[in-house]
Amino acid sequence: MATKKKAISKKLIIAIILLAILAIATAAIVYTIQTSSPKPIVPGVHVGDTFIYKLTGDSYLNSSEAVTPSYLSEYNNTDYYQVTITGINGSTVSFITDWRFINGTIIQTPEWVDIANGNNSGDFWAIYPPNLNVNNLLSPKGYDELIVNSTATQTFAGSTRSINHWEIDNVFYDVNDPTYSTQRYDIMSVDFDKQTGILDTLINVQEYNSPQYNIIITWQLTNSTVWGV
């Protein structure tokens, strides 16, 4: 009988050890999954936040054949362009844009931007994930592979904020020109608030070679409910 009791005790000890090993292994797997899972991308803006921009469009005609594009009048006849955040759903930011012209006309449009992949629905797309650092992707789940090029501080009315910057240049060809000699050199330069991810300044330079003329489109933040500008 003594021999049988010892055998049972050994089996019990082995079972307890196996259960302990299994518990540790399970805990390790759960910890690995939790730590390796990507953190959700949460917008830095909030419902009710409002941002107002000044829009301008300039043209420089370098050829007698060049004419100022008619759409630039929309920028130069703008009183203000307002973005009001209306909803947050995961990484998607919904907002209303009010494009008010000097003559009093207002074009109001509901729009959205998914800050995770950069997909958007309308004219305003410059909202990014908050707290990005240099070399971080602007759209972590997107395909453009654009990154934050630099970070600096900027002094606003009564506050100093961190501003992220990215810039890209491309050459586009006129598809109606089989020689591909008609082209546009395009430079996009964007500054956005690091904490909220919202646009601060956008400068788009377009240089055309046939006919020769340049266009500069600018968006500049002039007012905000989040901080003094």
Buried (B, 14 or more C-beta within 10 A) or exposed (E): EEEEEEEEEEEEEEEEEEEEEEEEEEEEEEEEEEEEEEEEBEBBBEEEBBBBBBBEBBBEEEEEEBEBEEEBEEBBEBBBBBBBBBEBEEBBBBBBBBBBBEEEEEEEEEBBBBBBBBBBBEEBBBBBBBEBEEEEBBBBBBEEEBBBBEEEEEEBEEEEBEBBBBEEEEEEEBEEEEEEEBBBBBBBBBBBBBBBBBBBBBBBBBBBBBEBBBBBBBBBBEBBEBBEB
